[in-house]
């Protein structure tokens, strides 16, 4: 009895399918939305802001280390204690990881998450720079 109900249900769903009959009906179908490019004006501006904030973070961090403060981020600590060269390497890795995450979200068609992630990174980096600036006055 169960097998008969399954066959009946599958038959009904197969009959309910809407098949495209002719090429004239294809022209009435809407076009798929076009893919937007990664390097839009918004992305270029956000990337520039993010790069500036990463540079400001590096400068304020090195100023704080010179005044006797300690790096609070345990992942960046091995880099920043190596001086300016280590700070530059760590900042480049962090910038690349952030931008790579945004690009990965773009390539996997998570465009809303792409914009949210970039703006979130800018917000967090702004908070870090502000904190460093107020601490090292």
Phi and psi in radians as a Rosetta constraint file:
Dihedral C 1 N 2 CA 2 C 2 CIRCULARHARMONIC -1.106 0.35
Dihedral N 2 CA 2 C 2 N 3 CIRCULARHARMONIC -0.709 0.35
Dihedral C 2 N 3 CA 3 C 3 CIRCULARHARMONIC -1.101 0.35
Dihedral N 3 CA 3 C 3 N 4 CIRCULARHARMONIC -0.669 0.35
Dihedral C 3 N 4 CA 4 C 4 CIRCULARHARMONIC -1.151 0.35
Dihedral N 4 CA 4 C 4 N 5 CIRCULARHARMONIC -0.708 0.35
Dihedral C 4 N 5 CA 5 C 5 CIRCULARHARMONIC -1.150 0.35
Dihedral N 5 CA 5 C 5 N 6 CIRCULARHARMONIC -0.667 0.35
Dihedral C 5 N 6 CA 6 C 6 CIRCULARHARMONIC -1.148 0.35
Dihedral N 6 CA 6 C 6 N 7 CIRCULARHARMONIC -0.782 0.35
Dihedral C 6 N 7 CA 7 C 7 CIRCULARHARMONIC -1.104 0.35
Dihedral N 7 CA 7 C 7 N 8 CIRCULARHARMONIC -0.732 0.35
Dihedral C 7 N 8 CA 8 C 8 CIRCULARHARMONIC -1.110 0.35
Dihedral N 8 CA 8 C 8 N 9 CIRCULARHARMONIC -0.748 0.35
Dihedral C 8 N 9 CA 9 C 9 CIRCULARHARMONIC -1.141 0.35
Dihedral N 9 CA 9 C 9 N 10 CIRCULARHARMONIC -0.735 0.35
Dihedral C 9 N 10 CA 10 C 10 CIRCULARHARMONIC -1.156 0.35
Dihedral N 10 CA 10 C 10 N 11 CIRCULARHARMONIC -0.650 0.35
Dihedral C 10 N 11 CA 11 C 11 CIRCULARHARMONIC -1.142 0.35
Dihedral N 11 CA 11 C 11 N 12 CIRCULARHARMONIC -0.734 0.35
Dihedral C 11 N 12 CA 12 C 12 CIRCULARHARMONIC -1.174 0.35
Dihedral N 12 CA 12 C 12 N 13 CIRCULARHARMONIC -0.692 0.35
Dihedral C 12 N 13 CA 13 C 13 CIRCULARHARMONIC -1.229 0.35
Dihedral N 13 CA 13 C 13 N 14 CIRCULARHARMONIC -0.612 0.35
Dihedral C 13 N 14 CA 14 C 14 CIRCULARHARMONIC -1.186 0.35
Dihedral N 14 CA 14 C 14 N 15 CIRCULARHARMONIC -0.652 0.35
Dihedral C 14 N 15 CA 15 C 15 CIRCULARHARMONIC -1.256 0.35
Dihedral N 15 CA 15 C 15 N 16 CIRCULARHARMONIC -0.403 0.35
Dihedral C 15 N 16 CA 16 C 16 CIRCULARHARMONIC -1.441 0.35
Dihedral N 16 CA 16 C 16 N 17 CIRCULARHARMONIC -0.127 0.35
Dihedral C 16 N 17 CA 17 C 17 CIRCULARHARMONIC -1.148 0.35
Dihedral N 17 CA 17 C 17 N 18 CIRCULARHARMONIC 2.524 0.35
Dihedral C 17 N 18 CA 18 C 18 CIRCULARHARMONIC -1.819 0.35
Dihedral N 18 CA 18 C 18 N 19 CIRCULARHARMONIC 1.824 0.35
Dihedral C 18 N 19 CA 19 C 19 CIRCULARHARMONIC -1.572 0.35
Dihedral N 19 CA 19 C 19 N 20 CIRCULARHARMONIC 2.513 0.35
Dihedral C 19 N 20 CA 20 C 20 CIRCULARHARMONIC -1.380 0.35
Dihedral N 20 CA 20 C 20 N 21 CIRCULARHARMONIC 2.145 0.35
Dihedral C 20 N 21 CA 21 C 21 CIRCULARHARMONIC -1.546 0.35
Dihedral N 21 CA 21 C 21 N 22 CIRCULARHARMONIC -0.759 0.35
Dihedral C 21 N 22 CA 22 C 22 CIRCULARHARMONIC -2.392 0.35
Dihedral N 22 CA 22 C 22 N 23 CIRCULARHARMONIC 2.993 0.35
Dihedral C 22 N 23 CA 23 C 23 CIRCULARHARMONIC -1.282 0.35
Dihedral N 23 CA 23 C 23 N 24 CIRCULARHARMONIC -0.362 0.35
Dihedral C 23 N 24 CA 24 C 24 CIRCULARHARMONIC -1.190 0.35
Dihedral N 24 CA 24 C 24 N 25 CIRCULARHARMONIC -0.527 0.35
Dihedral C 24 N 25 CA 25 C 25 CIRCULARHARMONIC -1.329 0.35
Dihedral N 25 CA 25 C 25 N 26 CIRCULARHARMONIC -0.336 0.35
Dihedral C 25 N 26 CA 26 C 26 CIRCULARHARMONIC -1.204 0.35
Dihedral N 26 CA 26 C 26 N 27 CIRCULARHARMONIC -0.601 0.35
Dihedral C 26 N 27 CA 27 C 27 CIRCULARHARMONIC -1.236 0.35
Dihedral N 27 CA 27 C 27 N 28 CIRCULARHARMONIC -0.368 0.35
Dihedral C 27 N 28 CA 28 C 28 CIRCULARHARMONIC -1.455 0.35
Dihedral N 28 CA 28 C 28 N 29 CIRCULARHARMONIC -0.166 0.35
Dihedral C 28 N 29 CA 29 C 29 CIRCULARHARMONIC -1.356 0.35
Dihedral N 29 CA 29 C 29 N 30 CIRCULARHARMONIC 2.487 0.35
Dihedral C 29 N 30 CA 30 C 30 CIRCULARHARMONIC -1.242 0.35
Dihedral N 30 CA 30 C 30 N 31 CIRCULARHARMONIC 2.662 0.35
Dihedral C 30 N 31 CA 31 C 31 CIRCULARHARMONIC -1.304 0.35
Dihedral N 31 CA 31 C 31 N 32 CIRCULARHARMONIC 2.618 0.35
Dihedral C 31 N 32 CA 32 C 32 CIRCULARHARMONIC -1.212 0.35
Dihedral N 32 CA 32 C 32 N 33 CIRCULARHARMONIC 2.583 0.35
Dihedral C 32 N 33 CA 33 C 33 CIRCULARHARMONIC -1.104 0.35
Dihedral N 33 CA 33 C 33 N 34 CIRCULARHARMONIC 2.488 0.35
Dihedral C 33 N 34 CA 34 C 34 CIRCULARHARMONIC -1.320 0.35
Dihedral N 34 CA 34 C 34 N 35 CIRCULARHARMONIC 2.593 0.35
Dihedral C 34 N 35 CA 35 C 35 CIRCULARHARMONIC -1.273 0.35
Dihedral N 35 CA 35 C 35 N 36 CIRCULARHARMONIC 2.323 0.35
Dihedral C 35 N 36 CA 36 C 36 CIRCULARHARMONIC -1.540 0.35
Dihedral N 36 CA 36 C 36 N 37 CIRCULARHARMONIC 2.660 0.35
Dihedral C 36 N 37 CA 37 C 37 CIRCULARHARMONIC -1.312 0.35
Dihedral N 37 CA 37 C 37 N 38 CIRCULARHARMONIC 2.743 0.35
Dihedral C 37 N 38 CA 38 C 38 CIRCULARHARMONIC -1.254 0.35
Dihedral N 38 CA 38 C 38 N 39 CIRCULARHARMONIC -0.804 0.35
Dihedral C 38 N 39 CA 39 C 39 CIRCULARHARMONIC -1.533 0.35
Dihedral N 39 CA 39 C 39 N 40 CIRCULARHARMONIC 1.184 0.35
Dihedral C 39 N 40 CA 40 C 40 CIRCULARHARMONIC -1.415 0.35
Dihedral N 40 CA 40 C 40 N 41 CIRCULARHARMONIC 3.017 0.35
Dihedral C 40 N 41 CA 41 C 41 CIRCULARHARMONIC -1.066 0.35
Dihedral N 41 CA 41 C 41 N 42 CIRCULARHARMONIC -0.699 0.35
Dihedral C 41 N 42 CA 42 C 42 CIRCULARHARMONIC -1.077 0.35
Dihedral N 42 CA 42 C 42 N 43 CIRCULARHARMONIC -0.756 0.35
Dihedral C 42 N 43 CA 43 C 43 CIRCULARHARMONIC -1.174 0.35
Dihedral N 43 CA 43 C 43 N 44 CIRCULARHARMONIC -0.681 0.35
Dihedral C 43 N 44 CA 44 C 44 CIRCULARHARMONIC -1.109 0.35
Dihedral N 44 CA 44 C 44 N 45 CIRCULARHARMONIC -0.757 0.35
Dihedral C 44 N 45 CA 45 C 45 CIRCULARHARMONIC -1.152 0.35
Dihedral N 45 CA 45 C 45 N 46 CIRCULARHARMONIC -0.803 0.35
Dihedral C 45 N 46 CA 46 C 46 CIRCULARHARMONIC -1.093 0.35
Dihedral N 46 CA 46 C 46 N 47 CIRCULARHARMONIC -0.669 0.35
Dihedral C 46 N 47 CA 47 C 47 CIRCULARHARMONIC -1.161 0.35
Dihedral N 47 CA 47 C 47 N 48 CIRCULARHARMONIC -0.698 0.35
Dihedral C 47 N 48 CA 48 C 48 CIRCULARHARMONIC -1.111 0.35
Dihedral N 48 CA 48 C 48 N 49 CIRCULARHARMONIC -0.745 0.35
Dihedral C 48 N 49 CA 49 C 49 CIRCULARHARMONIC -1.094 0.35
Dihedral N 49 CA 49 C 49 N 50 CIRCULARHARMONIC -0.772 0.35
Dihedral C 49 N 50 CA 50 C 50 CIRCULARHARMONIC -1.105 0.35
Dihedral N 50 CA 50 C 50 N 51 CIRCULARHARMONIC -0.742 0.35
Dihedral C 50 N 51 CA 51 C 51 CIRCULARHARMONIC -1.113 0.35
Dihedral N 51 CA 51 C 51 N 52 CIRCULARHARMONIC -0.712 0.35
Dihedral C 51 N 52 CA 52 C 52 CIRCULARHARMONIC -1.107 0.35
Dihedral N 52 CA 52 C 52 N 53 CIRCULARHARMONIC -0.691 0.35
Dihedral C 52 N 53 CA 53 C 53 CIRCULARHARMONIC -1.197 0.35
Dihedral N 53 CA 53 C 53 N 54 CIRCULARHARMONIC -0.641 0.35
Dihedral C 53 N 54 CA 54 C 54 CIRCULARHARMONIC -1.122 0.35
Dihedral N 54 CA 54 C 54 N 55 CIRCULARHARMONIC -0.718 0.35
Dihedral C 54 N 55 CA 55 C 55 CIRCULARHARMONIC -1.147 0.35
Dihedral N 55 CA 55 C 55 N 56 CIRCULARHARMONIC -0.728 0.35
Dihedral C 55 N 56 CA 56 C 56 CIRCULARHARMONIC -1.118 0.35
Dihedral N 56 CA 56 C 56 N 57 CIRCULARHARMONIC -0.649 0.35
Dihedral C 56 N 57 CA 57 C 57 CIRCULARHARMONIC -1.110 0.35
Dihedral N 57 CA 57 C 57 N 58 CIRCULARHARMONIC -0.734 0.35
Dihedral C 57 N 58 CA 58 C 58 CIRCULARHARMONIC -1.098 0.35
Dihedral N 58 CA 58 C 58 N 59 CIRCULARHARMONIC -0.751 0.35
Dihedral C 58 N 59 CA 59 C 59 CIRCULARHARMONIC -1.156 0.35
Dihedral N 59 CA 59 C 59 N 60 CIRCULARHARMONIC -0.808 0.35
Dihedral C 59 N 60 CA 60 C 60 CIRCULARHARMONIC -1.215 0.35
Dihedral N 60 CA 60 C 60 N 61 CIRCULARHARMONIC -0.546 0.35
Dihedral C 60 N 61 CA 61 C 61 CIRCULARHARMONIC -1.171 0.35
Dihedral N 61 CA 61 C 61 N 62 CIRCULARHARMONIC -0.792 0.35
Dihedral C 61 N 62 CA 62 C 62 CIRCULARHARMONIC -1.135 0.35
Dihedral N 62 CA 62 C 62 N 63 CIRCULARHARMONIC -0.604 0.35
Dihedral C 62 N 63 CA 63 C 63 CIRCULARHARMONIC -1.131 0.35
Dihedral N 63 CA 63 C 63 N 64 CIRCULARHARMONIC -0.724 0.35
Dihedral C 63 N 64 CA 64 C 64 CIRCULARHARMONIC -1.154 0.35
Dihedral N 64 CA 64 C 64 N 65 CIRCULARHARMONIC -0.691 0.35
Dihedral C 64 N 65 CA 65 C 65 CIRCULARHARMONIC -1.128 0.35
Dihedral N 65 CA 65 C 65 N 66 CIRCULARHARMONIC -0.636 0.35
Dihedral C 65 N 66 CA 66 C 66 CIRCULARHARMONIC -1.176 0.35
Dihedral N 66 CA 66 C 66 N 67 CIRCULARHARMONIC -0.464 0.35
Dihedral C 66 N 67 CA 67 C 67 CIRCULARHARMONIC -1.552 0.35
Dihedral N 67 CA 67 C 67 N 68 CIRCULARHARMONIC 0.018 0.35
Dihedral C 67 N 68 CA 68 C 68 CIRCULARHARMONIC 1.754 0.35
Dihedral N 68 CA 68 C 68 N 69 CIRCULARHARMONIC 0.071 0.35
Dihedral C 68 N 69 CA 69 C 69 CIRCULARHARMONIC -1.368 0.35
Dihedral N 69 CA 69 C 69 N 70 CIRCULARHARMONIC 2.971 0.35
Dihedral C 69 N 70 CA 70 C 70 CIRCULARHARMONIC -2.116 0.35
Dihedral N 70 CA 70 C 70 N 71 CIRCULARHARMONIC 2.499 0.35
Dihedral C 70 N 71 CA 71 C 71 CIRCULARHARMONIC -1.137 0.35
Dihedral N 71 CA 71 C 71 N 72 CIRCULARHARMONIC 2.241 0.35
Dihedral C 71 N 72 CA 72 C 72 CIRCULARHARMONIC -1.465 0.35
Dihedral N 72 CA 72 C 72 N 73 CIRCULARHARMONIC -0.428 0.35
Dihedral C 72 N 73 CA 73 C 73 CIRCULARHARMONIC -1.459 0.35
Dihedral N 73 CA 73 C 73 N 74 CIRCULARHARMONIC 1.997 0.35
Dihedral C 73 N 74 CA 74 C 74 CIRCULARHARMONIC -1.186 0.35
Dihedral N 74 CA 74 C 74 N 75 CIRCULARHARMONIC -0.385 0.35
Dihedral C 74 N 75 CA 75 C 75 CIRCULARHARMONIC -1.347 0.35
Dihedral N 75 CA 75 C 75 N 76 CIRCULARHARMONIC -0.655 0.35
Dihedral C 75 N 76 CA 76 C 76 CIRCULARHARMONIC -1.490 0.35
Dihedral N 76 CA 76 C 76 N 77 CIRCULARHARMONIC -0.273 0.35
Dihedral C 76 N 77 CA 77 C 77 CIRCULARHARMONIC -0.969 0.35
Dihedral N 77 CA 77 C 77 N 78 CIRCULARHARMONIC -0.765 0.35
Dihedral C 77 N 78 CA 78 C 78 CIRCULARHARMONIC -1.116 0.35
Dihedral N 78 CA 78 C 78 N 79 CIRCULARHARMONIC -0.490 0.35
Dihedral C 78 N 79 CA 79 C 79 CIRCULARHARMONIC -1.330 0.35
Dihedral N 79 CA 79 C 79 N 80 CIRCULARHARMONIC -0.856 0.35
Dihedral C 79 N 80 CA 80 C 80 CIRCULARHARMONIC -1.243 0.35
Dihedral N 80 CA 80 C 80 N 81 CIRCULARHARMONIC -0.423 0.35
Dihedral C 80 N 81 CA 81 C 81 CIRCULARHARMONIC -1.323 0.35
Dihedral N 81 CA 81 C 81 N 82 CIRCULARHARMONIC -0.129 0.35
Dihedral C 81 N 82 CA 82 C 82 CIRCULARHARMONIC -1.597 0.35
Dihedral N 82 CA 82 C 82 N 83 CIRCULARHARMONIC 0.128 0.35
Dihedral C 82 N 83 CA 83 C 83 CIRCULARHARMONIC 1.637 0.35
Dihedral N 83 CA 83 C 83 N 84 CIRCULARHARMONIC -2.819 0.35
Dihedral C 83 N 84 CA 84 C 84 CIRCULARHARMONIC -1.156 0.35
Dihedral N 84 CA 84 C 84 N 85 CIRCULARHARMONIC -0.652 0.35
Dihedral C 84 N 85 CA 85 C 85 CIRCULARHARMONIC -1.145 0.35
Dihedral N 85 CA 85 C 85 N 86 CIRCULARHARMONIC -0.775 0.35
Dihedral C 85 N 86 CA 86 C 86 CIRCULARHARMONIC -1.137 0.35
Dihedral N 86 CA 86 C 86 N 87 CIRCULARHARMONIC -0.686 0.35
Dihedral C 86 N 87 CA 87 C 87 CIRCULARHARMONIC -1.084 0.35
Dihedral N 87 CA 87 C 87 N 88 CIRCULARHARMONIC -0.749 0.35
Dihedral C 87 N 88 CA 88 C 88 CIRCULARHARMONIC -1.121 0.35
Dihedral N 88 CA 88 C 88 N 89 CIRCULARHARMONIC -0.717 0.35
Dihedral C 88 N 89 CA 89 C 89 CIRCULARHARMONIC -1.142 0.35
Dihedral N 89 CA 89 C 89 N 90 CIRCULARHARMONIC -0.784 0.35
Dihedral C 89 N 90 CA 90 C 90 CIRCULARHARMONIC -1.124 0.35
Dihedral N 90 CA 90 C 90 N 91 CIRCULARHARMONIC -0.706 0.35
Dihedral C 90 N 91 CA 91 C 91 CIRCULARHARMONIC -1.147 0.35
Dihedral N 91 CA 91 C 91 N 92 CIRCULARHARMONIC -0.702 0.35
Dihedral C 91 N 92 CA 92 C 92 CIRCULARHARMONIC -1.125 0.35
Dihedral N 92 CA 92 C 92 N 93 CIRCULARHARMONIC -0.714 0.35
Dihedral C 92 N 93 CA 93 C 93 CIRCULARHARMONIC -1.120 0.35
Dihedral N 93 CA 93 C 93 N 94 CIRCULARHARMONIC -0.739 0.35
Dihedral C 93 N 94 CA 94 C 94 CIRCULARHARMONIC -1.147 0.35
Dihedral N 94 CA 94 C 94 N 95 CIRCULARHARMONIC -0.735 0.35
Dihedral C 94 N 95 CA 95 C 95 CIRCULARHARMONIC -1.112 0.35
Dihedral N 95 CA 95 C 95 N 96 CIRCULARHARMONIC -0.772 0.35
Dihedral C 95 N 96 CA 96 C 96 CIRCULARHARMONIC -1.131 0.35
Dihedral N 96 CA 96 C 96 N 97 CIRCULARHARMONIC -0.681 0.35
Dihedral C 96 N 97 CA 97 C 97 CIRCULARHARMONIC -1.152 0.35
Dihedral N 97 CA 97 C 97 N 98 CIRCULARHARMONIC -0.712 0.35
Dihedral C 97 N 98 CA 98 C 98 CIRCULARHARMONIC -1.149 0.35
Dihedral N 98 CA 98 C 98 N 99 CIRCULARHARMONIC -0.833 0.35
Dihedral C 98 N 99 CA 99 C 99 CIRCULARHARMONIC -1.194 0.35
Dihedral N 99 CA 99 C 99 N 100 CIRCULARHARMONIC -0.602 0.35
Dihedral C 99 N 100 CA 100 C 100 CIRCULARHARMONIC -1.128 0.35
Dihedral N 100 CA 100 C 100 N 101 CIRCULARHARMONIC -0.657 0.35
Dihedral C 100 N 101 CA 101 C 101 CIRCULARHARMONIC -1.114 0.35
Dihedral N 101 CA 101 C 101 N 102 CIRCULARHARMONIC -0.754 0.35
Dihedral C 101 N 102 CA 102 C 102 CIRCULARHARMONIC -1.111 0.35
Dihedral N 102 CA 102 C 102 N 103 CIRCULARHARMONIC -0.726 0.35
Dihedral C 102 N 103 CA 103 C 103 CIRCULARHARMONIC -1.157 0.35
Dihedral N 103 CA 103 C 103 N 104 CIRCULARHARMONIC -0.673 0.35
Dihedral C 103 N 104 CA 104 C 104 CIRCULARHARMONIC -1.092 0.35
Dihedral N 104 CA 104 C 104 N 105 CIRCULARHARMONIC -0.733 0.35
Dihedral C 104 N 105 CA 105 C 105 CIRCULARHARMONIC -1.102 0.35
Dihedral N 105 CA 105 C 105 N 106 CIRCULARHARMONIC -0.649 0.35
Dihedral C 105 N 106 CA 106 C 106 CIRCULARHARMONIC -1.143 0.35
Dihedral N 106 CA 106 C 106 N 107 CIRCULARHARMONIC -0.806 0.35
Dihedral C 106 N 107 CA 107 C 107 CIRCULARHARMONIC -1.182 0.35
Dihedral N 107 CA 107 C 107 N 108 CIRCULARHARMONIC -0.439 0.35
Dihedral C 107 N 108 CA 108 C 108 CIRCULARHARMONIC -1.661 0.35
Dihedral N 108 CA 108 C 108 N 109 CIRCULARHARMONIC 0.293 0.35
Dihedral C 108 N 109 CA 109 C 109 CIRCULARHARMONIC 1.072 0.35
Dihedral N 109 CA 109 C 109 N 110 CIRCULARHARMONIC 0.578 0.35
Dihedral C 109 N 110 CA 110 C 110 CIRCULARHARMONIC -1.817 0.35
Dihedral N 110 CA 110 C 110 N 111 CIRCULARHARMONIC 1.173 0.35
Dihedral C 110 N 111 CA 111 C 111 CIRCULARHARMONIC -1.209 0.35
Dihedral N 111 CA 111 C 111 N 112 CIRCULARHARMONIC -0.617 0.35
Dihedral C 111 N 112 CA 112 C 112 CIRCULARHARMONIC -1.189 0.35
Dihedral N 112 CA 112 C 112 N 113 CIRCULARHARMONIC -0.756 0.35
Dihedral C 112 N 113 CA 113 C 113 CIRCULARHARMONIC -1.130 0.35
Dihedral N 113 CA 113 C 113 N 114 CIRCULARHARMONIC -0.570 0.35
Dihedral C 113 N 114 CA 114 C 114 CIRCULARHARMONIC -1.062 0.35
Dihedral N 114 CA 114 C 114 N 115 CIRCULARHARMONIC -0.831 0.35
Dihedral C 114 N 115 CA 115 C 115 CIRCULARHARMONIC -1.193 0.35
Dihedral N 115 CA 115 C 115 N 116 CIRCULARHARMONIC -0.706 0.35
Dihedral C 115 N 116 CA 116 C 116 CIRCULARHARMONIC -1.110 0.35
Dihedral N 116 CA 116 C 116 N 117 CIRCULARHARMONIC -0.760 0.35
Dihedral C 116 N 117 CA 117 C 117 CIRCULARHARMONIC -1.096 0.35
Dihedral N 117 CA 117 C 117 N 118 CIRCULARHARMONIC -0.756 0.35
Dihedral C 117 N 118 CA 118 C 118 CIRCULARHARMONIC -1.119 0.35
Dihedral N 118 CA 118 C 118 N 119 CIRCULARHARMONIC -0.779 0.35
Dihedral C 118 N 119 CA 119 C 119 CIRCULARHARMONIC -1.181 0.35
Dihedral N 119 CA 119 C 119 N 120 CIRCULARHARMONIC -0.601 0.35
Dihedral C 119 N 120 CA 120 C 120 CIRCULARHARMONIC -1.162 0.35
Dihedral N 120 CA 120 C 120 N 121 CIRCULARHARMONIC -0.727 0.35
Dihedral C 120 N 121 CA 121 C 121 CIRCULARHARMONIC -1.115 0.35
Dihedral N 121 CA 121 C 121 N 122 CIRCULARHARMONIC -0.687 0.35
Dihedral C 121 N 122 CA 122 C 122 CIRCULARHARMONIC -1.133 0.35
Dihedral N 122 CA 122 C 122 N 123 CIRCULARHARMONIC -0.727 0.35
Dihedral C 122 N 123 CA 123 C 123 CIRCULARHARMONIC -1.125 0.35
Dihedral N 123 CA 123 C 123 N 124 CIRCULARHARMONIC -0.788 0.35
Dihedral C 123 N 124 CA 124 C 124 CIRCULARHARMONIC -1.155 0.35
Dihedral N 124 CA 124 C 124 N 125 CIRCULARHARMONIC -0.744 0.35
Dihedral C 124 N 125 CA 125 C 125 CIRCULARHARMONIC -1.134 0.35
Dihedral N 125 CA 125 C 125 N 126 CIRCULARHARMONIC -0.632 0.35
Dihedral C 125 N 126 CA 126 C 126 CIRCULARHARMONIC -1.098 0.35
Dihedral N 126 CA 126 C 126 N 127 CIRCULARHARMONIC -0.721 0.35
Dihedral C 126 N 127 CA 127 C 127 CIRCULARHARMONIC -1.128 0.35
Dihedral N 127 CA 127 C 127 N 128 CIRCULARHARMONIC -0.688 0.35
Dihedral C 127 N 128 CA 128 C 128 CIRCULARHARMONIC -1.135 0.35
Dihedral N 128 CA 128 C 128 N 129 CIRCULARHARMONIC -0.778 0.35
Dihedral C 128 N 129 CA 129 C 129 CIRCULARHARMONIC -1.120 0.35
Dihedral N 129 CA 129 C 129 N 130 CIRCULARHARMONIC -0.742 0.35
Dihedral C 129 N 130 CA 130 C 130 CIRCULARHARMONIC -1.091 0.35
Dihedral N 130 CA 130 C 130 N 131 CIRCULARHARMONIC -0.745 0.35
Dihedral C 130 N 131 CA 131 C 131 CIRCULARHARMONIC -1.101 0.35
Dihedral N 131 CA 131 C 131 N 132 CIRCULARHARMONIC -0.774 0.35
Dihedral C 131 N 132 CA 132 C 132 CIRCULARHARMONIC -1.094 0.35
Dihedral N 132 CA 132 C 132 N 133 CIRCULARHARMONIC -0.724 0.35
Dihedral C 132 N 133 CA 133 C 133 CIRCULARHARMONIC -1.133 0.35
Dihedral N 133 CA 133 C 133 N 134 CIRCULARHARMONIC -0.741 0.35
Dihedral C 133 N 134 CA 134 C 134 CIRCULARHARMONIC -1.257 0.35
Dihedral N 134 CA 134 C 134 N 135 CIRCULARHARMONIC -0.551 0.35
Dihedral C 134 N 135 CA 135 C 135 CIRCULARHARMONIC -1.243 0.35
Dihedral N 135 CA 135 C 135 N 136 CIRCULARHARMONIC -0.660 0.35
Dihedral C 135 N 136 CA 136 C 136 CIRCULARHARMONIC -1.710 0.35
Dihedral N 136 CA 136 C 136 N 137 CIRCULARHARMONIC 0.362 0.35
